[in-house]
Amino acid sequence: MHILLANDDGIHAAGLKILAATLRQKQRVTICAPEFESSGIAHALSLHRPLLLKKWGEGDYSVDGTPTDAVFTAFNHLLKDDLPDLVISGINPGPNLGHDVTYSGTVGAALEGSFFGKPAIAVSLGAPAQKADDFAAAAAALAAFIELIPWEKAGNILLNMNIPLGVKAPYRFKAATLERGRMQTSIVPTIDPRGKERLWIGGVPNDLPSSPGSDRDILNSGSIAVTALSLMAEDGAGQKELTAWLG
């Protein structure tokens, strides 16, 4: 299987390097990732400037753009005559749960892969990574997951996976819904050296009760939470209501 790896933490991120090394033991892997860290950038595409493509090693490339730029470049340029069978984005050094998936550059890169008709997985650690062993354990779990799924039948399924720290075999993969309660957020005002007010947007851990069967609930139970996503813009129920309003 030919796997395209991307992320939102940059070509030099530990999670990406360790995942690539793990998967290359059995699979053919191409990396195309952002050159620099670009978390929280969602599914942004650079349209107003050219991108610089760099080769860092055999099968390892970066672009000085967004996670979506990286996957777009891979499909339309680097691998246009040798398309991947699967796209994996990660491993992100912290969770992407509930509404976070709409902000996540990790999910954005995977989403772009699914737009090209390929199955894609966004992979995150369920808590901030402490050491390389955290990524290695998660990479081993992901490698096991890849062996479970009949990818030739998967179409362009888009999966979001959150793996607990210190996960060990035998792995417990569980289908999860998205947590409905949003991340608790904060804005911290500061004054810059020129006397202008600046605002830092940040998130803090959500300590509200989790919904049964949600990604956060399953992750908290020690299992690996896997959610099938659909981030297409149309809302079927809302469209029916709109049609009723407009006649």
N, C-alpha and C positions, 0 to 999 in steps of 0.2 A: 504493500500500500504506500502511496505517495502522500505525505502529509505536509501541508503548509502551516508553519507556525508564525504567529504574530503576537503582539501584546500592546499594552499602552504604557509600559514602564521603560521602554527603550531597548535597543539591541544589546546593551551590556547588562541588563537586569539578571539577577541570579536565578529567578524563577524560570526565565526563558532558557538560559544556558543549561540548567540542570534538567529541564524537561527535554530539551533537544538531545542531550547526551543519553538520557534514558530511552527515548523512543528510537534513537538511531541504533540501538542494539538489535532491533528487529525490523524497523521500518525505514523507508527512504524519506528523508526530511529536508525540506527547504525552509529557510527562515527569511521572511521579509517583514521587518518591524520598523517602528519609528526610530530615528537616530537618538531622540531625546525623550525624556519622560513627558507624558501627555495625559495624565489621569483626568477623569471627569469631563472629557471632551466629546463623549458620546459618539455620534455617527457623522462627525464633521468631515467634509471633503474640501481640500484646498483648490480653489478655482481661480485665484487672482495672482498666482506666482508659480514659476516653474519649481520642480522638485529636484533635489540633488540625490542621485542614487549612488550608494557606495557598496563595494564588495569587501567583506571583512575576512572571508575564508571560503572554502569550497561549499557552496550552497547557502552561504550566510550573507544577507544583504540588508541594507537599511535605506530609508528615505527620510529626508528632513521635513517630515510632515506628520499627519495624524495617523492613528491606527487604521482608519478607513483608507487613507491614501496608500498605506503599505499593502493592504490586501488588493485594492484596486490596481496598483502597479503590478503586483504579482500576476494577476489574472490577465491583464491587458498587455503586459510587456514581458516580464521575466519568464513566465510559464505559459504563455499563450499557445505554445505548441506542445506542452507537456503538463496539462492541467492536473492539479492535485485531486485526490479522491476524498480528502477530508481536510477541513480547516480547524485548527485549534488556536485559541487565543488565551495566553496566560503563561505561567501561573501567576495570578495577581496576589500580592502579599497582604491580602485582607479581603473581607467578604463583599459580595455583591448580592444583596438580598432585597426582596420586595421591590419598592419603587426605585431603588438604587440602580436597577438594570437600565433605566432610561437615561441616566447620566453617564454610565460606565463606558469608558473607551475600550475596555476589555470586551464587553458585550458588543460594542460598535464594530470592532474588527470581525468578530464572529458573524454578526448580522450581514456584513458585506459579503462574506463567503457564501452565506445562504442565498443572497441575492443573485449570485452566479450559479445557482442551482446545485450547490454542493452541501452535504451535511456539515454542520459546524458546532463547535463546543466552546463556550467561554468558561474558563476554569479559574477558581479563586480559592484561597485558603480561608477557612471560616473564622480566623482570628489573625491579627498581624503576625507575620513571620518573625521568629526569633533567631533562627540560624539556618544554615544550608540544609541540615537534616530535615527541617520542616518541608522544604520544597522537594527533597528526595523522596520522602514518604508519600507526598501527594502525587508526585510523578509516577511512582510505582502503582498507586491506586488507579490513576488515569490509564496507564498502560494496560492494566487488567480490564478496565471498563471497555477499552477499544476492542478487546478480544470477545466481549459478550454480544456486541451489537452487529446485526447483519447489514453492514453499511451499504451494500449493493441495493438494498430495498428501502433505504432510509430517505431517499429523495433529498430535499433541501431542509431537513429538520434542523431546527436551531435549539440547542440545549444550553442551559445555564447550570453549572455544577459548583457547589461549595463543599469543600473537603475539610473536615476537622483537623486541627493540629495533632500530630502524633498518630495518625491513622495507621492501622496495621491490618494485614490479612488475618482471617478472611474478611473481605470487604462487604459492607452492607450498603448497597445502593438502593435508594428509595425515591420514587416519584413524588415530587412535592409541588404544592401550589405556591404562588408568590405571597409572601407576607403582606397583608393589607395595610397595616400600620406603617406610616412612613418613618424614615430615619429622623431622629431629633436633630434639629439644626440650630446653629447659632450664628450671629453676626457680631464680630468684635470690632468696634470702632477704634481707630488709631489716628494720630496726627503725624503727617510726614514732615521731613526737615524744612519744608517750605510753608508749613502751617496749614496745609490742606487736609481735610478729613478723608481718611481711607477706611475701607470696610473689608475685613477678612471674613469670608464665608467659610464655615466649617461644620462638621458633623460630629456628634457625640454618640456613643453606644445607646441603642434603644433598650430601655429597661422595662418597657411595657410588656404585659403578658403576650405570648405569641399565639397565633391562631393554630388550632390542631391541624396537623398535616401540612403546614406551611414550611417553606424552606428553612426559616429560622427555627421552627419547632423541631424539625427533623435533624438539623445540624446540632441543636442543643442536646439532642438525645444521643449524640455520638455517631450517627449514621451520615452517609454522604448524600446530600440533597441534590436531586437532579430535576430540573424544571424545563418542560418544553415551552418555548416562547413563540409568540407571534407579534412582531412589532410593525406589521403593516398598518397603515394609517386609518383604513376604513373600519368603522365600528358598526357591525351588523345590526345590533339592537337600536343604536342611535339612528342609523339610516332609516329603519322602519318607522321610528317615531317622527323623524323629520319628514318622511313621505306623507305620514298622516296629517301633519301640520300643514304641509304645502298643497296637499291634494293631488 
